Amino acid sequence: MKITASTKYFLFSLPILLLLSTAFVFALLPQWLGKELSYVVGFIFYDGFWCLFVPYIILGKDNFLSMFKEDTSLFRKENWWLVLLLFSTTAGALGMFFSHDIANTPLMLIAISIPVAIITGTCEEILWRGLYTKVFSKNVVSGLIYPAIGFAVWHLSPQLIYPAKMPGGMFAFAGLTFFLGLCYGLIAYKTGSCKWTAISHSLNGVLDFGGALAPAIFALIFSRAL
């Protein structure tokens, strides 16, 4: 796969362009569309344009699909620590699951959260792990650390509508996503694939009932905020 210098420069600027454009969408739209619809539209823009369209244009069809093919199998004896790292991310998500009032969570919200989590989790891994790992397969800074920073910084944008409800607020949440990005990045970098990180990311999203996105969709469908 031949990647031009201009493409690499674009990927270095991508986190900044993504942050500015998504922050503009999340900050501006609520004035006209309301919080819930603006939140959904913002994620459609993020997932559709930045996470799917941009990687597809850069890599082309064949290389785009190859992001899910492992160069090195994750489940090899010497990769036991990577497997442990992958499962540890889901163990952390279990804490989010039990923090919810499960007994009073509407079944339709749970049903909505499953496809929402799978779509969003997979799209994010395509961009932050798949694309960067593919282009910078031999550069740990550009292929692993830099996209982890971009992944963390991006999480500031949607919090312009729904700030994280945790000590430290939106910046603390972004910091947590940086460490998650490092874990996922290491797995993708070592295997040459975003397959397992996409599965884990999607599962974690399901355990969190789709974050704030699924409740926003639920509110739009049923005209009832949670």
HUZIHU-V726118 format. One record per helix or strand of 3 or more residues. SS is the DSSP state (H for helix, E for strand). FROM is the first residue (numbers start at 1). TO is the last residue. If there is no record, write none. Layout:
SS/FROM/TO ; SS/FROM/TO
//
This chain:
H/5/28 ; H/30/33 ; H/35/68 ; H/77/99 ; H/102/104 ; H/107/135 ; H/140/154 ; H/158/160 ; H/169/191 ; H/195/207 ; H/213/222
//
